[in-house]
């Protein structure tokens, strides 16, 4: 029996939404994307200022094969649309004194780096890698693209999760193998890339280090925005339709409350569909887009009970000189003197601290085309509490940016303030007001053990048979491998559910 063509609406065009839209269009469905902003990309929005192209969000591509699979499903090759280049080192990590640690996928190279900090930790590192391989095999390869829709789904994997010590958090887990404090930080920071605290996130997330070793850390030439454009081109070739400046105000629901029927936009227009996939914030989708009379009474309370990730302050800046002689790499992580205390301030106390740890992105090291000739392109990202902190970022943003500028100028980028020719910032207000993220969180639901798998918002709605979720807020979580996996799940569920419906009506 040939599969029936479905009318599918995708709300939001982050990578989860784009990947789902391309997958479903490649399968022959009639797919339309509704994007609130004037460009596709969601968090991967591009800011173009004075000849600079600043990637607004994700800059690191891991598991690049997951993008390749999207093009393969359409009978095409990703490399004909966008070039990926591997970074080496993957990251350059600095301690609070400016001393560095590089790592890539070469075990001997990593051991040489460890030797400069604590030779005794080389053997421990090898044991650490051996221990996270089965976590990676189970947690990513087997479970990341599988839905957890029932408690039974969770119970089937519970014995494996217990065996893999998922109840231990990342930093304590790393500490079982590594003695040197700075090296512990180097191998435990990864949950921060997906909105988690290394002291609260399950050791499951230590597999991110193994994932990077397995497939590398890559960069899309032209920036992540070029990857968005490549996916948009593929979607167009597959017959997909894009609506920009299309603010979805309501997901309409059938009279019996069993199914969603379409969308109502801010301009008052209505659009009918067979299936809706939301790449919007899950909390916002359930509590503001679904009409109140069709929401179960406990739904709002349930979503308010979740713990949400930290937010981010990001400063994008361009300089009229190059800084290639300063010892920086493409991806730099600058760790402050405090680690546990700073993370506690961000995640638990909701305090905007005077100190910070930073991610400094310097893409023109790899791709000079992202800035005018002779210029340098940067963004610096600082984790900060979400809006539960009560901070008034309309007042706090400029002083925070100046503090970052002063720190970078004094330690990494000499005379920075004299050479800035492009500047833009985003803060938790941007995540709330522009990206519609609950509490201005940058990564939606925080990745803790009791907010993973079945405990996260599900990929198919529990209330409506034809409403699906992709992106950071659903299973398996944030980060490009996570949101691309959520697209695989939604794609598979829609194929299965469509086939079941066809047989039921045959």
C-alpha positions in Angstrom: 0.0 0.0 0.0 1.5 3.4 -1.1 1.8 5.8 1.8 -0.8 8.5 1.8 0.5 12.1 1.3 0.1 14.2 4.4 -0.2 18.0 4.8 2.5 18.8 7.4 3.1 22.1 9.1 6.4 22.6 11.0 6.4 25.5 13.5 9.9 26.9 13.8 13.0 26.5 11.6 15.8 25.5 14.0 17.8 22.5 13.0 15.3 20.2 14.5 12.5 21.8 12.4 14.6 22.0 9.2 15.7 18.4 9.5 12.2 17.2 10.1 10.8 19.2 7.2 13.5 18.0 4.8 13.0 14.4 5.9 9.2 14.5 5.5 9.4 16.3 2.2 11.8 13.7 0.9 9.2 11.1 1.7 6.7 12.9 -0.5 4.7 14.8 2.1 3.4 18.3 1.5 5.4 20.3 4.1 5.3 23.9 5.1 7.5 25.7 7.6 6.2 28.6 9.6 9.0 30.8 11.0 8.4 33.7 13.3 11.5 35.6 12.3 12.6 37.1 8.9 15.2 34.3 8.3 15.3 30.6 8.7 17.5 29.0 11.4 16.0 29.6 14.8 19.0 29.9 17.2 21.2 29.5 14.1 20.1 33.0 12.9 22.8 35.0 11.2 23.6 38.6 12.1 25.2 40.5 9.2 26.9 43.7 10.4 29.4 45.9 8.5 30.6 43.1 6.3 30.8 40.5 9.1 28.6 37.4 9.2 28.0 36.3 12.8 26.5 32.8 13.4 23.9 33.5 16.1 23.9 30.0 17.8 25.5 26.6 17.2 29.0 26.7 15.8 30.2 23.1 16.4 29.1 20.2 14.2 29.5 16.7 15.7 28.2 13.5 14.1 28.2 15.1 10.6 26.8 11.9 9.2 23.4 12.9 10.6 23.3 15.8 8.1 24.6 13.4 5.3 21.6 11.1 6.0 19.1 13.9 5.3 20.5 14.5 1.8 20.8 10.8 1.2 17.1 10.4 2.0 16.5 12.9 -0.8 18.8 11.1 -3.2 21.4 13.8 -3.0 24.8 14.5 -1.5 25.4 17.0 1.3 28.9 17.9 0.0 27.3 19.2 -3.2 25.5 21.8 -1.0 27.9 22.6 1.9 31.5 21.8 2.8 32.5 20.6 6.3 36.0 20.9 7.6 37.4 19.2 10.7 38.8 21.4 13.4 42.2 20.6 15.0 42.3 21.1 17.9 38.7 20.5 18.7 39.0 22.9 21.5 41.7 24.9 23.2 40.9 25.1 26.9 42.6 27.7 29.1 42.8 27.7 32.9 42.3 30.9 34.9 46.1 31.7 34.5 46.0 31.4 30.7 47.7 28.0 30.5 46.2 25.9 27.7 45.2 22.3 27.0 44.4 21.2 23.5 42.5 18.1 22.5 41.4 16.4 19.3 40.6 12.8 18.3 44.2 11.5 18.5 44.7 9.5 21.7 48.5 9.9 21.6 48.1 13.7 21.2 45.7 13.9 24.2 48.0 11.8 26.3 50.8 14.2 25.4 48.7 17.1 26.6 47.7 15.3 29.8 51.4 14.6 30.4 52.0 18.4 30.6 49.5 18.7 33.5 49.7 15.4 35.4 51.4 12.4 33.9 49.7 10.1 36.4 46.3 10.9 34.8 47.2 9.4 31.5 46.3 5.9 32.6 43.1 7.2 34.2 42.1 9.0 31.0 42.4 5.7 29.1 40.2 4.0 31.6 37.8 6.9 31.4 37.5 6.5 27.6 37.0 2.8 28.0 34.3 3.3 30.5 32.3 5.8 28.4 32.4 3.7 25.2 29.5 1.5 26.4 27.6 4.6 27.6 28.0 6.0 24.1 27.0 2.8 22.4 23.8 2.5 24.6 23.0 6.1 25.2 23.6 7.5 21.7 23.8 4.8 19.1 20.9 2.7 20.5 18.6 5.2 22.4 19.1 8.7 21.1 16.8 8.2 18.1 14.3 6.0 19.9 11.1 7.5 21.3 10.3 7.1 25.0 6.5 7.5 24.9 5.5 5.1 27.8 6.9 4.2 31.2 7.4 0.8 29.7 9.9 2.2 27.3 11.8 3.6 30.2 11.7 0.4 32.3 13.1 -1.6 29.5 16.3 0.4 29.5 16.5 1.1 33.3 18.7 -2.0 34.1 21.2 -0.8 31.4 21.2 2.7 32.8 21.8 1.5 36.3 24.6 -0.7 35.1 26.2 2.2 33.3 26.0 4.3 36.6 23.7 6.9 35.1 22.8 7.9 38.6 26.4 9.4 39.0 26.7 13.0 37.7 29.4 13.9 35.1 31.9 15.7 37.3 32.0 13.0 40.0 32.2 10.4 37.3 35.2 12.0 35.6 36.8 12.4 39.0 36.9 8.7 39.5 39.5 8.5 36.8 41.2 11.9 36.7 43.0 13.5 39.7 44.1 16.9 38.4 41.5 19.5 39.0 41.9 21.4 35.7 41.9 18.1 33.7 38.7 17.1 35.5 37.2 20.4 34.2 38.5 19.7 30.7 36.7 16.4 30.6 33.5 17.4 32.4 32.4 20.7 30.8 30.5 19.0 27.9 27.0 19.2 29.6 27.3 23.0 29.4 27.2 22.6 25.6 23.6 21.3 26.0 22.4 23.4 28.9 23.5 21.2 31.8 25.5 21.6 35.0 28.3 19.0 35.1 27.6 18.6 38.8 23.9 17.8 38.2 23.8 16.1 34.8 23.8 12.3 34.6 27.1 10.5 33.6 25.2 9.5 30.4 26.2 12.9 29.1 29.9 12.1 29.5 29.4 10.3 26.2 29.7 13.6 24.4 33.4 13.4 24.8 33.4 10.0 23.1 31.0 11.2 20.4 33.5 13.9 19.5 36.4 11.3 19.4 34.2 9.1 17.2 33.2 11.6 14.5 35.2 14.7 15.2 34.4 18.4 15.6 33.6 20.1 12.3 32.8 23.5 10.9 30.5 24.4 8.0 32.4 26.7 5.6 30.5 29.9 5.3 29.3 29.5 8.9 26.4 27.6 10.3 24.2 30.0 8.5 25.5 28.6 5.2 24.3 25.2 6.5 20.9 26.6 7.1 20.8 28.0 3.6 21.9 24.6 2.2 19.1 22.8 4.0 16.6 25.5 2.8 17.8 25.0 -0.7 17.2 21.2 -0.4 13.8 21.8 1.2 12.9 24.1 -1.8 14.0 21.5 -4.3 11.8 18.9 -2.5 8.8 21.1 -3.0 8.6 22.5 0.5 7.1 25.9 1.3 8.5 28.5 3.7 6.5 31.2 5.5 8.7 33.9 7.1 7.5 36.5 9.6 4.7 34.0 10.4 4.0 34.2 14.1 1.9 31.3 15.2 -0.5 32.3 17.9 -2.7 29.2 18.1 -2.7 25.5 17.2 -6.3 24.8 16.4 -7.9 21.7 17.8 -10.8 19.5 16.6 -14.2 19.7 18.4 -13.6 16.4 20.1 -10.2 17.5 21.4 -8.4 14.5 20.0 -6.5 16.0 17.1 -4.9 19.3 16.1 -6.2 20.7 12.8 -4.0 23.7 11.9 -2.6 27.0 12.8 -3.9 30.6 13.4 -1.2 33.3 12.8 -0.9 36.7 14.4 -2.3 38.3 11.2 -5.5 36.3 11.8 -5.1 33.9 8.9 -5.8 30.2 9.5 -4.2 27.2 7.8 -5.3 23.6 7.8 -3.0 20.6 8.1 -3.1 16.8 8.8 0.0 16.8 11.0 1.8 19.5 13.0 5.4 19.3 14.2 6.5 21.9 16.7 10.1 23.0 16.8 9.0 25.9 19.1 9.7 25.9 22.8 7.7 22.9 24.3 6.5 24.9 27.3 5.3 27.7 25.1 3.7 25.4 22.6 1.6 23.6 25.3 0.8 26.6 27.5 0.3 29.4 25.0 -0.5 27.9 21.6 -2.9 25.2 22.6 -6.3 26.7 23.5 -6.9 26.6 27.3 -10.1 24.5 27.0 -8.1 21.8 25.3 -5.2 21.6 27.8 -5.4 19.1 30.6 -5.7 20.8 34.0 -2.3 19.6 35.1 -0.4 20.3 31.9 0.6 23.9 32.9 1.6 22.8 36.4 3.7 19.9 35.0 5.7 22.1 32.6 6.2 24.7 35.4 7.7 22.0 37.5 10.5 21.2 35.1 13.9 22.7 35.8 15.1 24.8 32.8 18.6 25.3 31.6 20.7 28.3 32.1 20.6 31.2 29.7 23.4 32.9 27.8 25.0 36.3 27.3 26.6 36.4 23.8 28.6 39.2 22.4 29.3 39.2 18.7 32.1 41.5 17.6 34.4 42.2 14.7 37.8 43.8 14.7 39.7 45.7 12.0 42.8 43.7 12.7 43.7 40.1 12.8 44.5 38.3 16.1 46.0 35.2 14.6 49.2 35.6 16.6 47.6 35.5 20.0 47.6 31.8 20.6 43.9 31.3 20.2 42.2 28.5 18.3 38.9 28.4 16.4 37.1 27.1 19.5 38.4 28.3 22.8 37.1 27.6 26.3 38.3 30.0 29.0 37.7 28.5 32.5 37.6 30.9 35.4 39.2 30.2 38.8 35.9 29.0 40.2 34.1 26.0 38.7 31.7 24.4 41.1 30.9 27.7 42.8 30.3 29.5 39.6 28.0 26.8 38.3 26.1 26.8 41.5 25.6 30.5 41.2 24.3 30.0 37.6 22.1 27.0 38.1 21.1 27.0 41.8 21.4 30.4 43.3 20.5 32.2 40.0 23.1 34.8 40.6 24.9 36.8 37.9 28.4 36.5 39.2 31.2 39.0 38.8 33.5 36.2 37.4 32.7 34.0 34.4 33.8 31.1 32.2 33.7 31.7 28.5 33.5 30.1 25.1 35.3 32.3 22.6 34.6 31.5 18.9 37.1 32.7 16.3 35.8 31.3 13.0 37.9 33.5 10.7 40.9 31.2 11.7 39.1 28.6 9.5 37.1 30.7 7.2 38.3 34.3 6.6 35.3 35.0 4.3 33.2 35.6 7.4 34.8 39.0 7.8 36.1 41.8 5.5 39.7 41.2 4.4 42.2 41.8 7.2 39.5 41.7 9.9 38.6 39.1 12.5 35.2 37.6 13.5 34.4 36.6 17.1 31.7 35.7 19.5 32.1 35.3 23.2 29.5 33.3 25.1 29.0 33.4 28.9 26.5 31.1 30.7 24.3 33.1 32.9 21.1 32.3 35.0 17.8 32.2 33.2 15.3 34.9 34.0 14.4 33.3 37.3 17.3 35.3 38.6 15.2 38.5 38.4 18.1 40.3 36.7 17.0 43.3 34.6 19.1 42.7 31.5 17.9 46.0 29.9 20.2 47.6 32.5 22.7 44.8 33.0 23.7 44.0 29.4 26.0 46.9 28.6 28.0 46.7 31.8 28.3 42.9 31.3 29.6 43.4 27.8 32.1 45.9 29.0 33.3 43.5 31.6 33.8 40.8 29.0 35.7 43.3 26.7 38.0 44.3 29.5 38.7 40.7 30.5 39.5 39.7 26.9 41.6 42.8 26.3 43.7 42.3 29.4 44.2 38.6 28.8 43.8 37.5 25.2 43.0 40.3 22.7 45.4 43.2 23.1 43.9 46.7 22.6 40.6 45.1 21.7 38.4 48.1 22.4 40.4 50.2 19.9 39.7 47.8 17.1 36.0 46.9 17.4 34.1 47.8 14.2 31.0 45.6 14.6 29.1 44.7 17.8 25.9 43.0 18.8 24.7 41.3 22.0 21.9 38.9 23.0 20.9 38.0 26.6 18.1 36.1 28.4 15.6 38.7 27.3 16.4 37.7 23.7 15.8 34.1 24.4 12.4 34.9 26.0 11.1 37.7 23.7 12.6 36.7 20.3 13.0 33.0 20.6 10.0 32.4 22.9 12.0 30.3 25.3 10.4 29.8 28.7 12.3 31.9 31.4 14.7 32.9 28.7 16.5 29.5 29.0 18.9 28.8 26.1 18.5 25.0 26.0 14.9 24.4 27.3 14.5 21.6 29.8 17.7 21.0 31.8 19.4 17.6 31.0 19.3 15.9 34.4 18.7 12.1 34.9 15.1 12.7 36.0 14.5 15.0 33.0 15.9 12.6 30.4 14.3 10.0 28.1 10.7 9.3 29.2 10.9 12.1 31.8 11.4 14.7 29.1 8.5 16.1 27.1 7.7 13.4 24.6 8.2 13.5 20.9 4.6 12.8 20.3 2.0 14.7 22.2 0.2 12.9 25.0 -2.9 14.9 24.3 -3.2 15.0 20.5 -2.6 12.1 18.1 -1.1 14.2 15.3 1.1 16.7 17.2 4.8 16.0 17.4 7.8 17.7 19.0 11.4 18.2 17.9 14.2 20.3 19.2 16.0 20.9 22.5 13.0 20.5 24.8 12.1 17.0 23.8 14.0 13.7 23.8 16.9 13.3 23.5 17.8 17.0 24.2 19.8 19.9 23.0 22.9 20.1 20.8 23.0 19.3 17.1 23.1 15.5 17.5 20.2 15.7 19.9 17.9 17.9 17.8 18.8 15.9 14.6 17.9 12.7 16.5 14.6 14.2 17.5 13.9 14.8 13.8 14.6 11.1 13.1 12.2 10.1 15.9 9.4 12.5 14.6 10.0 11.2 11.0 9.7 7.6 12.1 6.7 8.2 14.3 4.8 10.0 11.6 5.5 7.2 9.1 4.3 4.6 11.6 1.3 6.5 12.6 0.3 7.3 9.0 0.6 3.6 8.1 -1.5 2.6 11.0 -4.2 5.1 10.1 -4.2 3.9 6.5 -4.7 0.3 7.6 -7.5 1.3 10.0 -9.4 3.0 7.2 -8.6 0.6 4.4 
